[in-house]
Amino acid sequence: MTHIESGFKLKVLGVGSSMRQGSYSTAALNMILDMAKGNEAETKLLDLRQTNLPMLYTAKDDTHEIGQATELVEWADAYILATPDYHGSMSGSLKNFLDYFWSEFAGKTFGYIVASHEKGLTVMDQMRTAIRQCYGWSIPYGISINPEDDFNDKKEVINKKLWSRLDMLARDLVVYGKLIRKQFVNDLLQSAPVNTFAAYYKK
């Protein structure tokens, strides 16, 4: 791990967790990743529909999918998690992903997208709770999408307020994600003892 300078490019990983072909939450995730590029971030997508992680502890050995996901998680400085609203909670595939990689989330910033007919507030609360338990940092707002109101048949955004929120999250995740990641990594590299949260992660 090396000292991070102020001008570094933030690496943002989007995690799509819907198993539906043509998912609206994953479509919105791709849009916001493109916007993050416009804010000078590097971006990659982990689509859990395509990268099928086995349930935690069920695989005897690490699979190709586990290795692929691990490489992306270790690459990332910040994340955007996208999920449908399933009975007021996140998708099972997203919860399984978080169970695999909790230890890599400290000192990284998270944004949230939920596809829901009921705003998805409990879903975002549960994602924030999980990330807080993993010592990650959350953007204080999330994005709720309602496919019937926000998109046309071509999956183009027709709700101007939603487009503005996507643009805002793309900007804020990059700006605040840089500040948090830079400080966390540089705190880890302090040679003298420093009473800081990051000190618990020194090896």
Legacy VTK file of the C-alpha trace (Angstrom):
# vtk DataFile Version 3.0
C-alpha trace
ASCII
DATASET POLYDATA
POINTS 203 float
0.000 0.000 0.000
1.427 3.381 -1.016
0.752 6.959 0.005
-2.253 8.393 -1.865
-1.838 11.819 -3.419
-4.760 14.245 -3.689
-5.042 13.908 -7.476
-5.529 10.132 -7.630
-8.410 8.607 -9.618
-11.052 6.946 -7.454
-11.847 3.355 -8.464
-15.589 2.725 -8.217
-17.114 -0.753 -8.354
-20.813 -1.060 -9.119
-22.449 -4.223 -7.779
-25.691 -5.232 -9.502
-27.643 -7.904 -7.637
-30.858 -8.477 -9.565
-31.360 -11.874 -11.172
-33.844 -10.445 -13.692
-32.790 -10.044 -17.300
-33.185 -6.377 -18.178
-33.053 -5.282 -14.535
-33.905 -1.622 -13.917
-31.667 -1.385 -10.846
-28.699 -2.635 -12.885
-29.621 -0.283 -15.739
-29.580 2.676 -13.330
-26.287 1.409 -11.912
-24.690 1.437 -15.365
-25.908 4.989 -15.901
-24.371 6.220 -12.674
-21.085 4.442 -13.399
-20.929 6.313 -16.723
-21.582 9.568 -14.840
-18.810 8.735 -12.360
-16.415 8.413 -15.296
-17.383 11.977 -16.190
-16.208 12.930 -12.703
-12.804 11.387 -13.488
-13.320 8.077 -11.708
-12.351 4.648 -12.982
-15.325 2.273 -12.930
-16.089 -1.420 -13.232
-19.266 -3.486 -12.917
-19.781 -6.714 -10.986
-23.121 -8.123 -12.137
-24.048 -10.946 -9.756
-26.446 -12.316 -12.364
-23.418 -13.031 -14.558
-20.892 -13.737 -11.791
-22.759 -16.304 -9.736
-21.170 -16.541 -6.294
-21.959 -19.804 -4.501
-23.573 -19.439 -1.094
-20.906 -18.658 1.487
-19.123 -21.781 2.802
-20.845 -24.109 0.304
-17.939 -24.319 -2.173
-15.126 -26.678 -1.216
-12.585 -24.550 -3.087
-12.525 -21.027 -4.447
-14.366 -20.961 -7.762
-13.558 -18.831 -10.805
-16.457 -16.554 -9.821
-15.140 -16.078 -6.283
-11.702 -15.205 -7.666
-13.183 -12.761 -10.164
-15.259 -11.009 -7.497
-12.324 -10.917 -5.056
-10.102 -9.225 -7.646
-12.718 -6.527 -8.272
-13.404 -5.932 -4.574
-9.697 -5.521 -3.806
-9.359 -3.142 -6.772
-12.133 -0.802 -5.620
-11.867 2.346 -3.480
-15.643 2.899 -3.388
-18.830 1.027 -4.265
-22.362 1.516 -5.524
-24.712 -1.275 -4.462
-27.864 -1.799 -6.528
-30.726 -4.102 -5.574
-34.411 -4.705 -6.122
-36.700 -4.397 -3.090
-37.557 -7.932 -2.011
-40.093 -7.832 0.843
-38.470 -4.740 2.335
-34.950 -6.130 2.139
-32.003 -6.448 -0.247
-31.648 -9.341 -2.664
-30.176 -12.597 -1.390
-27.336 -12.339 -3.906
-26.277 -8.958 -2.510
-26.400 -10.177 1.111
-24.284 -13.176 0.086
-21.788 -10.826 -1.602
-21.517 -8.723 1.571
-20.993 -11.870 3.648
-18.043 -12.840 1.461
-16.200 -9.528 1.451
-16.980 -7.661 4.676
-13.325 -7.336 5.710
-12.398 -5.388 2.548
-14.927 -2.571 3.100
-13.257 -0.550 5.887
-12.291 2.962 4.834
-14.319 2.791 1.607
-17.416 4.807 0.663
-20.749 3.329 -0.482
-23.691 4.618 -2.482
-27.049 2.850 -2.858
-29.697 2.260 -5.547
-32.993 0.438 -4.912
-35.671 -0.478 -7.448
-38.934 -0.347 -5.510
-42.596 0.562 -5.761
-42.447 1.706 -2.118
-39.303 3.914 -2.093
-37.094 1.141 -0.721
-36.304 2.973 2.522
-36.044 -0.157 4.675
-33.810 -1.742 2.022
-31.383 1.190 2.149
-31.442 1.140 5.945
-30.468 -2.529 5.918
-27.668 -1.977 3.412
-26.338 0.920 5.503
-26.524 -1.195 8.659
-24.547 -4.006 7.011
-21.908 -1.602 5.679
-21.603 0.151 9.033
-20.943 -3.227 10.657
-18.170 -3.700 8.070
-16.716 -0.250 8.968
-17.519 1.236 5.585
-18.805 4.783 5.052
-22.185 5.534 3.489
-23.357 8.483 1.425
-26.208 9.840 3.614
-28.859 9.527 0.906
-29.738 6.846 -1.606
-31.605 6.585 -4.894
-34.974 4.898 -5.214
-36.284 4.090 -8.682
-39.794 3.081 -9.692
-39.565 1.510 -13.152
-43.153 2.362 -14.089
-42.728 6.060 -13.325
-39.064 6.700 -14.069
-38.300 4.842 -17.330
-39.776 4.415 -20.778
-39.941 1.138 -22.713
-36.361 1.627 -23.916
-35.087 1.889 -20.312
-34.382 5.584 -20.776
-34.887 7.837 -17.755
-37.933 10.082 -18.212
-38.010 11.473 -14.661
-35.831 14.603 -14.533
-35.596 14.440 -10.735
-34.203 10.916 -10.917
-31.650 11.967 -13.525
-30.568 14.811 -11.252
-30.233 12.415 -8.288
-28.124 9.995 -10.322
-25.878 12.849 -11.385
-25.586 14.094 -7.789
-24.668 10.682 -6.391
-22.069 10.139 -9.120
-20.441 13.447 -8.186
-20.699 13.058 -4.393
-19.428 9.484 -4.307
-16.301 10.487 -6.203
-15.640 13.673 -4.209
-16.253 12.274 -0.720
-14.969 8.815 -1.599
-11.613 10.340 -2.531
-11.362 12.257 0.733
-12.200 9.246 2.893
-10.044 6.744 1.026
-7.048 9.070 0.865
-7.171 9.817 4.589
-7.745 6.191 5.582
-4.805 4.865 3.551
-2.484 7.648 4.657
-3.446 7.042 8.298
-2.489 3.392 7.830
0.967 4.477 6.672
1.735 6.683 9.680
4.962 5.448 11.252
4.224 6.999 14.653
1.216 5.702 16.646
-1.902 7.715 15.842
-5.171 7.385 17.745
-7.365 6.888 14.691
-9.945 4.458 13.365
-7.525 3.262 10.669
-4.955 2.207 13.289
-7.025 -0.900 13.989
-6.310 -2.088 10.448
-2.515 -1.820 10.598
-0.801 -5.125 9.826
LINES 1 204
203 0 1 2 3 4 5 6 7 8 9 10 11 12 13 14 15 16 17 18 19 20 21 22 23 24 25 26 27 28 29 30 31 32 33 34 35 36 37 38 39 40 41 42 43 44 45 46 47 48 49 50 51 52 53 54 55 56 57 58 59 60 61 62 63 64 65 66 67 68 69 70 71 72 73 74 75 76 77 78 79 80 81 82 83 84 85 86 87 88 89 90 91 92 93 94 95 96 97 98 99 100 101 102 103 104 105 106 107 108 109 110 111 112 113 114 115 116 117 118 119 120 121 122 123 124 125 126 127 128 129 130 131 132 133 134 135 136 137 138 139 140 141 142 143 144 145 146 147 148 149 150 151 152 153 154 155 156 157 158 159 160 161 162 163 164 165 166 167 168 169 170 171 172 173 174 175 176 177 178 179 180 181 182 183 184 185 186 187 188 189 190 191 192 193 194 195 196 197 198 199 200 201 202
